[in-house]
Each structure stands twice: as C-alpha cells, then as structure tokens.
Amino acid sequence: MTMVQSLNKGAIPADTIDAIAQRLDANAPVRSKLPAWGRVHIDRPLPFLCVYRRPAGRADPGTESLLLGEAAYILALEATEQKPGLERLIGQIAQARMADFGAFLILELWSAVDAGATALPADTPGAPAFRIVASRHHAPANYLEALEDALLGICLNGLPARVTLDYRDQVGPPGQAPLRLPVDAGEGGLSLIGLEVQPGYRDPDSGALLPFRLRRLRHAMAHALKQSFYAFARRYTTQRPAHYHELGRHAMTRAVWETDAQLNGISKQFDILLHVTPVNAPAAWAEFQRRGCQGEPEFNYRPRPVEPDLLKRRLYQIPIEEIEDPTLAQIFTAKRDELDRQITLIADRNTPRFLHGSQQIYGAVEDGLLQLAHQLVEQIPPPASPGTGTQILDAEALAARAGEELAWYRQAMPDLPAQVELRDDVPGIMVSRGHFLVGRDARIAVDRLNAILAHELGTHIVTYYNGRSQPFRQLYAGLANYEVLQEGLAVLAEYLVGEMSAARLRLLAGRVLAVSCLTTGADFVATFRELTRRHAFDQDVAFSIAMRVYRGGGYTKDAVYLRGLAQLLDYLGKGGDIDLLLLGKVNLEHAHLVEELRWRKVLKPGPLRPRHLESPEAMQRLEHIRQGMTISRLAEECAR
C-alpha cells in the first residue's frame, strides 16, 4: 500500500522526511502530501526524480500537471520555510538511488515567464517550445542529446517543437534560488537538469488554462521524458530497461479505480446490440414475403430498462479530470464520450436521430471502403444454393458443439463462467457479456462450424475473459470503438481455421453497400432491391442484411466488419503483434497505449489463447498474412 499523509502548513517535518526515506529503503511506494500544497509520488526505485516548485510571485496554472504521469516526482512550494526540508528530502532520495544505480538524475521543470524566454519564433505562435538548462561543468552530454531529440519529436497541431539548450553556472527557475543538495551536481553520479516549457496551454492575454492544449502537451511530454530517462538509465546507470515504457508508472491512484468502476457500472446498465436487435425477425421476414417484398417491415424491440438522463448525469460526475496518468486519462475520456453517444442512441431508437447517432459512433462508409465493397461483389460470383447433400446443424447441435469448445478453454481457465444459451428472442447467434447466445431458429452449414466457433468463441469470448483478467474493467467492457478491431479479428479467425469463403467476403461487402444505401437516403425496400436485383443476393440474405442495417432507425455498425479486416491486415503486414490485440477488447487506435501499459506491467498476459492459434496450419496462414495481404488478394485465394 502507498503512504498518504496529510501535513500541517509550514516546514516539512524531519520525521516525515525520515518516514519517506524508510519506505524508499524498503522499496515501498510513496505518495505523501506536503504542507500547504504539493506531494511526493515515488512509484518504485528509479534512477530519476522530477521536481516542480510552484513560484510564489506569479500564477502558474497547469505546469505541475505536466509531471503527473511520471513514476517519480515531487511537487512543492517555493516557500522559504519548505526549501530546507525539500532539499534534504531530495538529497536523501538522490544519495540512496546513486547507491542503487550508480547515478541519479534530477529534472526540474518550470514554465517560461514570457514568450521570449524560450526563443519561440514569432512566425509560429502556438508551437511547443522548450529550453534545456544544464550546468557548465560535468553536464551529461549523452542525456542532453537524448532529451533534445525526444522533445524535438513533439508535434502539436501540426507544429513541431522548438528546443534550445543553455549552459549556466546554476540550474534553476528564473527568480528562484537553485536547489542546494548534499552532493553537488556532477559529483558522485548526480545530474541536475532544468527544463523550461513555453506555457502555450494558457491564454496569453487572460492566463486561463486551455485544457485541450494542456492535455495534448502533457501526453506528448510524458513520452518524451520517459524516452530521455531510458537513455539516461542505459548510458549512466546500472539499470537496463528493455523499453522506455518500462519507466512509466506502475501504481495507480484511487481516481483511476473509481473511474474504471463507474464507467463499467454505467456500461453494464445496457447492451446496445441487444437493445437494437429485433425480437421478431422471423415473423417480419415472413410478413415481408407475404406482401411481395413491398413496404417497410415492422420490427419489435426489447423494452429499454434505462433512464438516459440519469445515466448521463452519473457519467459526467465521474472524476476523470483527477486521473494523473495521461495514458489512462485518454483511454477513459474516449470511453466516456462513447458511452454518452450510446446512451443517446438508445434514447433515440426508432427516431430520425438514431441514424445520426449511429454515424457518430461507427461512422459512415468512406470512399475507399465503398470502392472495395463494389469490387468484391463484382469480383466474387453469387454463391450457389446449398445442395441437397449439404449437412446443416440446427440450434441444439450448434449449442452442444459450442459447449464442447468452452470445455476446451476451461483447461486453461477452470472457472471460465461463459455459458451457451438457447434463446427465442435472438435471431441467429451472438456473444453478449461473455455468453454465447444461439437463437432457436439458427441453422449453419457444417463446413462453417469451425469458422463460427473461432469467430464467436475464439475471438469474442476469449477477448472478453482475457479483459476480465486485467486490472481495468474497460478491457472487457470494451475500449471506445473496439468493435472495428473485434470484428476484424473475428473475420480473420475464419480465415485462419481455413473456412473463410469468398462468399463470406461478398456478404461483408454487401453489408457495406447496404450501409451506404442507408446513409445516402435509400429506404429499406430500395436497399433490398439493390442487393437482390443489382448484386444478386438471395432474398433471405438481402433481408437479413437490410434488417441489420435498418434496425433501430439506421445502424451503421455493419460497415466495421470489412473495415476492421482491412485495417487488421495492414497492421499485421507492418509487423503488428496479434497477441497484444487479444489482451481484451481493444482497438487499433489505442494499440500503442495498450502496448505501453503492457510494458509498464499494468496489463498482463490473458489466461486464454484462441484455440485456432494452436494449429500449425493457422500459424502458417498467419505468417502468410504477415508477408503482406489485401482483401482483394484474400478473396482470390478463398475463391480457389
């Protein structure tokens, strides 16, 4: 457990410094409040410490937050009565860590007093700018180059960073006395470096915070500083991190756990897929046929057991702004925004607003995706009707086979709670909240059985329970926009088990075409005719595609299958790690954040691995994908 200690105003008591030192000697984490303002946060033994002293003579909002994502930092007041205790505390930390690692870095951060202080070019207002300040004597040249390179890599709003390097007799913020430590910088392996940042995150006239700029700079600086700390550790210390992300925070604050729990609690209040899935699909199809495929079918839905206004009130009471870790703050903020839109979508079901809300979440059909869909339906001939010899599994047989598959996964996870449920209110099959739901009207061809098991269980079930094994609930509830990658992985699984057919790709292309029809103003019947008359889809298939797209008032999610597969093929062809994508319900946009959390040991390997990835044949197909694959080439292979 971390130590959280509230102190009275005034100097930092000696016994508080001693208590912190004792915890550090025991390699225990420290999180201690300082008198009046400030805190000490030290995650674990590390060869660096970030320091910020809030100036007494001027307001400096936002600057201290630039360090909150670091694993070791001290925020303190410039106040005279605090300085001796602060110097003693920093000195004790430095001496202990120099003994541990052979060298120690103190990085002090401050903001520029005016725009000229960082030599920011006049023709690039708003560009990030930094000044690195080092001692004229014994400066760690390799570290300074690494810090400069890392900061130069920052680009905000299309504007690259400007970085200058100054050597001075003393290192410290302008107008503040420099830190005096028991060991002089440059002796015993101690380095003291200053970093001045241009406060572009404040309005230059009013001084008001600009939260979007601050958030972007904070995230960019967190990566740049860790990259520089990595270079320092590898060049000057005995520590040998394998990746700069390893130097990130391990310990999480209470705000993280509270935010995660509350977001998950709201997410569990509804299942968007169930709420927009008709419960009368077979009857609606029969009535549509009876009327000669004329007129809009009438779909019935489950009752909505949520009150949108109350859910949104709860949603925006979640204290995401208190999260110090910029990576987790970014993930949680994106999820909150998505939940907001999903709650609105449920409230707008069967209204004209539903389509607009669906497009906010899943998007419309981009030109490249529409072109690909047209290419596939023209390239791939309509499938022949199943012959009389085609073996069909009914719902009961499919459920029994799925139960056997779950038994295999329980060898790796004996307490796996997933169940197979036969349902009267589900058309076809789906996974919901970690369970496999089979509609009693479901029928599948035997030669598609392994593909379905790999798609539904080997992807959706596996990622759900791998996500549940992680410390954050969002990994099984689903990161924002996770469906694109989820469905891409699930369709890829069909290929890996050898049961991806060209007809299946044609079906996914048909869904994209239907979404395009929807978003360009076509009604249900017009889309049905487009699919049957122009693209030769069977009537029952065309009805199913149109139902999925027009349900609820216009649901654009079905474009994500082909989009997700295309994005996934590109990711794997560039050397992407498929195991990273199986840690939970993640998305490709956040894959780099998930990778960072894995390096930081915040996330861990999941207990389940898709059964199909145990097959040598599947791994050969995966390696084939890694050599470079497009959906058009995939369709050609599947048609052979």
VOGU-3710 file (C-alpha; in Angstrom, 3 decimals, decimal comma):
1> mtmvqslnkg> 0,000/0,000/0,000  1,110/3,565/-0,611  1,571/6,065/2,168  -0,766/9,059/2,025  -0,065/11,559/4,766  -1,616/14,988/5,281  0,662/17,501/6,948  0,082/20,873/8,592  1,214/24,048/6,898  4,811/25,079/7,387
11> aipadtidai> 8,142/23,356/7,013  8,417/19,717/6,036  8,835/17,899/9,373  12,007/15,877/9,828  10,052/12,807/10,889  8,080/12,962/7,623  11,309/13,005/5,638  12,635/10,113/7,693  9,418/8,148/7,192  9,624/8,648/3,430
21> aqrldanapv> 13,264/7,619/3,452  12,402/4,448/5,366  9,781/3,492/2,819  12,199/4,129/-0,003  14,836/1,993/1,734  12,243/-0,781/1,847  11,477/-0,258/-1,878  7,899/0,641/-0,931  5,916/3,204/-2,944  5,383/6,661/-1,501
31> rsklpawgrv> 2,524/9,064/-2,014  2,714/11,796/0,603  1,155/15,248/0,762  3,380/18,203/1,617  2,443/21,157/3,836  0,070/23,696/2,279  0,469/22,285/-1,225  2,344/19,613/-3,139  3,096/15,935/-2,882  5,739/13,266/-3,193
41> hidrplpflc> 4,978/10,392/-5,553  7,623/7,714/-5,992  6,367/4,550/-7,594  9,415/2,333/-7,010  13,224/2,533/-7,113  14,146/4,533/-10,200  17,289/6,459/-11,235  15,455/9,755/-11,764  13,221/12,255/-9,994  11,136/15,082/-11,474
51> vyrrpagrad> 10,731/18,260/-9,426  8,410/21,239/-9,756  8,447/24,229/-7,371  5,387/26,418/-7,714  6,556/30,055/-7,858  5,398/32,401/-5,130  5,351/35,600/-7,156  3,122/34,609/-10,082  0,293/32,298/-11,038  1,400/29,196/-12,904
61> pgteslllge> -1,697/27,070/-13,568  -1,282/23,771/-15,381  2,512/23,441/-15,282  2,641/20,965/-12,394  0,265/18,610/-14,249  2,943/18,040/-16,897  4,750/15,801/-14,397  1,781/13,856/-13,043  2,255/10,971/-15,440  5,794/10,279/-14,222
71> aayilaleat> 6,667/7,464/-11,854  8,788/9,657/-9,554  8,067/13,310/-8,897  7,883/15,965/-6,188  5,584/18,982/-6,359  6,354/21,657/-3,785  6,047/25,353/-2,984  8,827/27,850/-3,484  8,102/28,924/0,109  11,232/29,669/2,149
81> eqkpglerli> 10,091/27,553/5,084  9,752/24,473/2,858  13,034/24,761/0,997  15,430/23,295/3,609  13,226/20,252/4,146  12,673/19,858/0,412  16,407/19,960/-0,271  17,048/17,436/2,487  14,358/15,124/1,118  15,628/15,331/-2,462
91> gqiaqarmad> 19,195/14,864/-1,227  18,299/11,693/0,686  16,482/10,287/-2,324  19,424/11,121/-4,596  22,037/9,576/-2,312  20,035/6,386/-1,855  19,417/5,962/-5,572  23,009/6,763/-6,534  23,989/3,906/-4,269  21,425/1,674/-6,002
101> fgaflilelw> 22,072/2,647/-9,610  25,468/4,342/-9,691  23,983/7,615/-10,965  20,876/9,727/-10,449  19,061/12,385/-12,465  17,022/15,278/-11,084  14,931/17,048/-13,713  13,416/20,333/-12,548  10,549/21,729/-14,609  9,287/25,301/-14,802
111> savdagatal> 7,326/27,460/-17,234  8,714/30,401/-19,154  7,792/33,782/-17,723  7,233/35,308/-21,187  7,188/34,165/-24,784  10,710/35,333/-25,433  12,224/33,190/-22,714  12,262/30,118/-24,934  13,272/31,882/-28,153  9,980/30,879/-29,761
121> padtpgapaf> 9,938/32,077/-33,378  7,400/34,844/-33,930  6,009/33,192/-37,058  4,942/30,007/-35,235  2,631/31,046/-32,390  1,232/28,098/-30,503  4,140/25,796/-31,336  5,563/23,840/-28,386  8,898/25,208/-27,228  11,404/24,137/-24,590
131> rivasrhhap> 14,685/25,284/-23,130  17,021/22,698/-21,621  19,252/24,155/-18,914  22,425/22,346/-17,828  25,450/23,127/-15,728  28,561/24,393/-17,464  30,506/21,703/-15,659  30,053/17,919/-15,734  26,887/18,038/-17,858  25,713/14,577/-19,049
141> anylealeda> 26,187/15,171/-22,762  24,565/11,930/-23,954  21,491/12,552/-21,848  21,142/16,120/-23,084  21,199/14,903/-26,680  18,570/12,268/-25,877  16,337/14,813/-24,130  16,709/17,243/-27,012  15,853/14,550/-29,574  12,829/13,397/-27,573
151> llgiclnglp> 11,452/16,927/-27,239  12,079/17,646/-30,915  9,827/14,667/-31,652  6,851/16,527/-30,162  4,476/17,967/-32,735  1,196/19,579/-31,694  -1,437/20,806/-34,136  0,979/20,224/-36,963  3,634/22,461/-35,385  6,995/20,883/-34,497
161> arvtldyrdq> 8,680/21,707/-31,224  11,480/24,242/-30,901  14,223/23,261/-28,442  17,166/25,309/-27,220  19,997/24,274/-24,910  21,639/26,644/-22,418  24,619/26,070/-20,137  24,655/28,072/-16,936  26,605/28,291/-13,713  23,474/27,395/-11,745
171> vgppgqaplr> 20,415/25,397/-12,748  17,024/26,570/-11,526  13,897/28,536/-12,431  14,346/32,288/-13,032  13,791/34,255/-9,851  14,103/31,195/-7,615  17,146/30,098/-5,650  18,579/26,884/-7,107  18,274/23,661/-5,157  21,234/23,063/-2,850
181> lpvdageggl> 21,834/19,381/-2,381  24,170/17,360/-0,142  26,025/16,247/-3,254  26,936/18,770/-5,943  25,683/18,094/-9,435  28,334/16,309/-11,419  29,753/14,577/-8,346  29,001/11,016/-7,356  26,908/10,490/-10,468  24,318/13,183/-9,699
191> sliglevqpg> 22,933/15,237/-12,611  20,633/18,245/-12,194  18,927/19,385/-15,397  16,367/22,139/-15,862  13,553/22,098/-18,393  11,706/25,297/-19,216  8,453/24,927/-21,123  6,601/27,572/-23,070  3,107/27,744/-21,461  1,129/27,514/-24,675
201> yrdpdsgall> -1,522/25,750/-22,619  -2,582/29,143/-21,192  -4,301/32,017/-22,937  -1,592/34,665/-23,428  -3,956/37,511/-22,512  -6,108/36,182/-19,669  -3,819/33,413/-18,389  -6,780/30,993/-18,423  -5,999/27,325/-18,962  -6,572/25,860/-22,416
211> pfrlrrlrha> -7,422/22,279/-21,373  -7,193/20,628/-24,809  -3,724/22,044/-25,436  -2,621/21,106/-21,930  -3,862/17,537/-22,365  -2,040/17,065/-25,668  1,198/18,570/-24,374  1,010/16,529/-21,190  0,684/13,271/-23,115  3,460/14,178/-25,549
221> mahalkqsfy> 5,823/15,247/-22,773  5,159/12,078/-20,787  6,522/10,026/-23,683  9,432/12,376/-24,362  10,572/12,419/-20,733  10,418/8,639/-20,423  12,445/8,303/-23,616  15,090/10,584/-22,127  15,062/8,723/-18,784  15,559/5,489/-20,704
231> afarryttqr> 18,634/6,947/-22,388  19,972/8,168/-19,033  19,438/4,806/-17,366  21,125/2,830/-20,148  24,066/5,228/-20,518  24,847/6,246/-16,941  23,325/3,705/-14,520  23,296/0,010/-13,800  19,599/-0,221/-14,704  18,892/-1,752/-18,116
241> pahyhelgrh> 15,239/-1,237/-19,079  14,254/-3,029/-22,283  11,869/-0,250/-23,348  11,275/3,322/-22,272  7,692/2,452/-21,318  9,127/0,320/-18,503  9,975/3,560/-16,727  6,319/4,575/-16,562  4,043/4,373/-13,568  3,009/1,041/-12,100
251> amtravwetd> 0,933/2,231/-9,150  -2,483/3,719/-9,803  -4,297/6,318/-7,732  -7,782/5,984/-6,296  -9,227/8,165/-9,067  -8,223/5,530/-11,636  -10,026/2,701/-9,870  -13,096/4,830/-9,160  -13,325/5,993/-12,760  -12,895/2,493/-14,122
261> aqlngiskqf> -15,549/1,061/-11,791  -18,055/3,810/-12,504  -17,620/3,663/-16,277  -18,057/-0,082/-16,148  -21,122/0,247/-13,919  -22,789/2,503/-16,473  -21,722/0,278/-19,372  -23,354/-2,721/-17,680  -26,689/-0,898/-17,469  -27,392/-1,623/-21,128
271> dillhvtpvn> -26,344/-3,795/-24,057  -26,523/-1,668/-27,171  -26,595/-4,680/-29,510  -29,494/-6,362/-27,744  -31,421/-3,097/-27,494  -31,293/-2,543/-31,267  -31,792/-6,178/-32,322  -35,359/-7,038/-33,379  -37,045/-9,826/-31,409  -39,433/-10,684/-34,270
281> apaawaefqr> -37,040/-11,179/-37,180  -38,528/-14,497/-38,493  -42,083/-13,135/-38,316  -41,058/-9,874/-40,001  -39,411/-11,810/-42,847  -42,497/-13,975/-43,315  -44,748/-10,899/-43,431  -42,383/-9,150/-45,859  -42,568/-12,183/-48,178  -46,354/-12,337/-47,877
291> rgcqgepefn> -46,572/-8,729/-49,076  -44,423/-9,474/-52,114  -41,337/-7,802/-50,606  -43,129/-4,467/-50,536  -43,429/-1,975/-47,696  -41,262/-1,344/-44,680  -41,155/-4,319/-42,296  -42,184/-3,656/-38,730  -39,594/-4,651/-36,146  -40,228/-5,104/-32,447
301> yrprpvepdl> -37,580/-4,491/-29,774  -36,926/-5,215/-26,137  -38,028/-2,666/-23,553  -35,355/-0,139/-22,614  -34,662/-0,543/-18,883  -32,576/2,624/-18,586  -33,263/6,289/-17,915  -30,874/8,165/-20,253  -30,883/11,440/-18,303  -29,923/9,741/-15,049
311> lkrrlyqipi> -27,208/7,683/-16,727  -25,681/10,786/-18,305  -25,771/12,599/-15,002  -23,821/9,738/-13,435  -21,482/9,629/-16,435  -20,351/13,246/-16,092  -19,930/13,022/-12,349  -17,043/10,604/-12,876  -13,797/12,389/-11,874  -11,721/11,648/-14,967
321> eeiedptlaq> -10,001/15,025/-14,594  -8,414/13,746/-11,346  -6,544/10,957/-13,130  -2,838/11,783/-13,210  -1,787/9,128/-15,719  -2,206/10,743/-19,183  -2,474/7,387/-20,952  -5,321/6,146/-18,768  -6,967/9,560/-18,838  -7,004/9,393/-22,642
331> iftakrdeld> -8,496/5,882/-22,639  -11,167/6,713/-20,056  -12,113/10,008/-21,700  -12,663/8,282/-25,040  -14,825/5,650/-23,344  -16,912/8,280/-21,569  -17,533/10,053/-24,872  -18,612/6,786/-26,491  -20,946/5,884/-23,613  -22,516/9,322/-23,900
341> rqitliadrn> -23,278/8,676/-27,561  -24,501/5,130/-26,911  -26,937/6,304/-24,232  -28,255/8,900/-26,656  -28,566/6,196/-29,308  -30,766/4,051/-27,079  -32,939/7,052/-26,252  -33,284/7,847/-29,976  -34,225/4,324/-31,090  -36,803/4,360/-33,907
351> tprflhgsqq> -36,421/8,107/-34,476  -34,654/10,002/-37,289  -31,952/10,991/-34,793  -30,860/7,354/-34,393  -29,002/7,264/-37,708  -27,040/10,412/-36,890  -26,061/8,980/-33,510  -25,019/5,703/-35,109  -22,763/7,553/-37,531  -21,142/9,407/-34,622
361> iygavedgll> -20,149/6,064/-33,115  -19,429/3,866/-36,132  -19,028/6,390/-38,920  -20,437/6,305/-42,423  -18,831/4,471/-45,337  -15,616/6,073/-46,520  -14,952/6,198/-50,260  -12,161/3,623/-50,190  -14,273/1,120/-48,271  -17,233/1,590/-50,635
371> qlahqlveqi> -14,979/1,084/-53,632  -13,608/-2,117/-52,075  -17,136/-3,392/-51,393  -18,195/-2,812/-55,022  -15,030/-4,519/-56,216  -15,722/-7,596/-54,087  -19,351/-8,076/-55,138  -18,308/-7,755/-58,777  -15,218/-9,942/-58,372  -16,953/-12,745/-56,447
381> pppaspgtgt> -19,885/-14,531/-58,110  -23,039/-15,152/-56,061  -22,789/-18,425/-54,161  -24,670/-21,412/-55,451  -27,627/-22,570/-53,417  -26,717/-25,305/-50,927  -27,064/-28,717/-52,463  -29,186/-31,453/-51,022  -26,052/-33,100/-49,644  -25,048/-30,060/-47,562
391> qildaealaa> -25,110/-31,018/-43,910  -26,851/-28,489/-41,679  -26,600/-28,130/-37,924  -29,645/-26,929/-36,032  -29,519/-24,672/-32,974  -29,339/-27,530/-30,478  -26,435/-29,205/-32,284  -24,569/-25,895/-32,584  -25,093/-25,186/-28,894  -23,770/-28,642/-27,982
401> rageelawyr> -20,655/-28,176/-30,112  -20,067/-24,727/-28,615  -20,327/-26,269/-25,143  -17,558/-28,704/-26,076  -15,425/-25,805/-27,259  -15,907/-23,961/-23,973  -14,854/-27,135/-22,149  -11,549/-26,967/-24,047  -10,988/-23,381/-22,896  -11,709/-24,381/-19,304
411> qampdlpaqv> -8,496/-26,401/-19,352  -6,674/-23,069/-19,304  -9,269/-21,252/-17,194  -11,185/-23,722/-14,992  -13,501/-21,064/-13,579  -14,490/-19,725/-17,022  -18,094/-18,563/-16,471  -19,110/-18,467/-20,155  -22,333/-20,305/-20,957  -24,207/-21,292/-24,103
421> elrddvpgim> -27,826/-20,093/-24,073  -30,600/-21,172/-26,448  -32,847/-18,126/-26,896  -36,195/-17,405/-28,508  -35,507/-13,666/-28,712  -32,217/-13,754/-30,634  -32,059/-14,007/-34,446  -29,077/-16,181/-35,362  -26,130/-16,165/-32,987  -24,211/-13,577/-30,972
431> vsrghflvgr> -21,986/-13,126/-27,937  -23,306/-10,866/-25,182  -21,498/-10,155/-21,896  -19,286/-13,194/-22,239  -22,035/-15,705/-23,109  -22,806/-17,374/-26,442  -26,429/-16,807/-27,404  -27,960/-19,126/-30,014  -31,367/-18,310/-31,484  -33,607/-21,355/-31,766
441> dariavdrln> -34,060/-20,616/-35,462  -30,281/-20,705/-36,113  -29,062/-23,072/-38,801  -25,465/-23,360/-40,045  -23,637/-25,468/-42,590  -21,234/-27,965/-41,055  -18,413/-26,632/-43,201  -18,831/-23,264/-41,407  -18,791/-24,690/-37,883  -15,102/-24,107/-37,118
451> ailahelgth> -15,290/-20,604/-38,562  -18,225/-19,740/-36,296  -16,546/-21,186/-33,212  -13,327/-19,270/-33,993  -15,288/-16,077/-34,668  -17,619/-16,122/-31,669  -15,721/-18,090/-29,022  -12,119/-17,858/-30,189  -12,377/-14,086/-30,563  -15,321/-12,528/-28,707
461> ivtyyngrsq> -15,322/-14,914/-25,729  -11,518/-15,066/-25,472  -11,014/-11,302/-25,531  -13,880/-10,765/-23,076  -12,409/-13,058/-20,425  -8,827/-12,015/-21,102  -10,095/-8,499/-20,497  -11,745/-9,596/-17,259  -8,376/-10,878/-16,033  -6,896/-7,374/-16,347
471> pfrqlyagla> -6,989/-4,822/-13,514  -9,194/-2,450/-15,531  -12,771/-3,346/-16,356  -12,594/-1,378/-19,598  -10,595/-4,210/-21,130  -13,658/-6,458/-21,118  -16,366/-3,815/-21,330  -14,512/-2,639/-24,418  -12,366/0,396/-25,128  -14,001/3,073/-27,226
481> nyevlqegla> -14,533/1,970/-30,835  -13,358/-1,557/-30,088  -15,924/-3,170/-32,417  -13,898/-2,400/-35,551  -10,921/-4,454/-34,404  -13,093/-7,087/-32,710  -14,937/-7,898/-35,896  -11,740/-7,703/-37,929  -10,126/-10,252/-35,604  -13,210/-12,445/-35,704
491> vlaeylvgem> -13,338/-12,490/-39,509  -9,584/-13,128/-39,679  -10,118/-16,122/-37,370  -12,417/-17,615/-40,000  -9,570/-17,438/-42,500  -7,044/-18,876/-40,051  -9,158/-22,008/-39,483  -9,425/-22,491/-43,249  -13,145/-21,772/-43,538  -13,160/-18,286/-44,954
501> saarlrllag> -15,059/-18,433/-48,214  -15,240/-15,868/-50,960  -18,995/-15,853/-50,351  -18,388/-14,719/-46,779  -16,325/-11,749/-48,014  -19,059/-10,976/-50,507  -21,583/-10,929/-47,662  -19,445/-8,459/-45,688  -19,173/-6,299/-48,795  -22,956/-6,436/-49,142
511> rvlavscltt> -23,315/-5,067/-45,629  -21,101/-2,122/-46,549  -23,213/-1,447/-49,631  -26,369/-1,545/-47,508  -24,911/0,945/-45,029  -24,010/3,202/-47,933  -27,579/2,972/-49,238  -28,897/3,840/-45,801  -26,682/6,887/-45,330  -27,439/8,229/-48,813
521> gadfvatfre> -31,189/8,222/-48,181  -32,461/4,893/-49,573  -35,269/3,185/-47,682  -35,438/-0,481/-46,657  -37,173/-1,690/-49,811  -34,821/0,217/-52,129  -31,819/-1,290/-50,361  -33,369/-4,764/-50,512  -33,861/-4,367/-54,262  -30,318/-3,026/-54,695
531> ltrrhafdqd> -28,970/-6,141/-53,060  -31,203/-8,627/-54,870  -31,576/-7,146/-58,344  -28,252/-5,437/-58,914  -25,949/-7,615/-56,821  -27,804/-10,966/-56,973  -28,059/-11,656/-53,249  -30,694/-14,216/-52,318  -33,832/-12,641/-50,934  -33,458/-14,080/-47,432
541> vafsiamrvy> -29,817/-12,952/-47,267  -30,701/-9,495/-48,562  -33,489/-9,183/-45,985  -31,096/-10,158/-43,190  -28,510/-7,613/-44,363  -31,097/-4,845/-44,659  -32,650/-5,724/-41,288  -29,269/-5,447/-39,567  -28,619/-2,077/-41,185  -32,071/-0,504/-40,782
551> rgggytkdav> -32,788/-1,781/-37,270  -33,393/0,837/-34,633  -33,674/3,577/-37,245  -30,402/3,068/-39,115  -27,449/1,171/-37,611  -24,146/1,704/-39,445  -22,147/-0,774/-37,368  -22,169/-3,434/-40,093  -19,588/-1,494/-42,102  -16,998/-2,278/-39,419
561> ylrglaqlld> -16,525/-5,938/-40,424  -14,881/-5,218/-43,753  -13,254/-2,032/-42,437  -11,828/-3,887/-39,447  -10,465/-6,713/-41,571  -8,755/-4,262/-43,939  -7,176/-2,363/-41,044  -6,072/-5,575/-39,347  -4,418/-6,946/-42,489  -2,499/-3,686/-42,798
571> ylgkggdidl> -1,476/-3,815/-39,110  -0,217/-7,408/-39,337  1,553/-6,732/-42,612  3,521/-3,990/-40,846  4,676/-6,379/-38,122  1,893/-5,781/-35,593  1,591/-8,129/-32,623  -1,642/-10,136/-32,693  -1,221/-11,232/-29,059  -1,397/-7,585/-27,993
581> lllgkvnleh> -4,838/-7,370/-29,586  -6,084/-10,368/-27,600  -5,446/-8,886/-24,136  -9,022/-7,638/-24,092  -11,485/-5,719/-26,209  -9,093/-3,098/-27,528  -8,903/-1,031/-30,694  -6,134/-0,322/-33,160  -6,243/3,395/-32,410  -5,263/2,631/-28,826
591> ahlveelrwr> -2,984/-0,330/-29,566  0,091/1,778/-28,799  -1,441/2,760/-25,448  -2,216/-0,873/-24,640  1,360/-1,782/-25,568  2,618/0,947/-23,243  0,504/-0,393/-20,359  1,831/-3,878/-21,015  5,437/-2,645/-20,844  4,582/-0,828/-17,632
601> kvlkpgplrp> 3,257/-4,114/-16,200  -0,137/-2,516/-15,687  -1,592/-5,123/-18,051  -0,650/-8,799/-18,018  -0,998/-11,756/-20,397  -4,514/-13,141/-20,535  -5,310/-16,714/-19,442  -6,883/-17,655/-22,784  -5,398/-18,046/-26,226  -7,640/-18,736/-29,214
611> rhlespeamq> -7,770/-22,424/-29,945  -7,232/-21,834/-33,627  -3,839/-20,236/-32,922  -2,675/-23,585/-31,521  -2,916/-25,059/-35,010  0,257/-25,183/-37,150  -1,886/-24,632/-40,245  -3,387/-21,496/-38,746  0,036/-20,161/-37,818  1,219/-20,765/-41,374
621> rlehirqgmt> -1,747/-18,776/-42,657  -0,973/-16,013/-40,154  2,616/-15,873/-41,354  1,292/-15,664/-44,905  -0,790/-12,645/-43,834  2,296/-11,037/-42,284  4,048/-11,123/-45,645  1,501/-8,630/-46,925  -2,135/-9,233/-47,818  -5,038/-7,223/-49,161
631> isrlaeecar> -8,699/-8,153/-49,025  -8,803/-8,459/-52,817  -5,964/-10,988/-52,757  -7,640/-12,745/-49,841  -10,810/-13,046/-51,900  -8,835/-14,533/-54,799  -7,295/-17,138/-52,502  -10,630/-18,023/-50,931  -12,232/-18,442/-54,367  -9,730/-21,114/-55,429
//
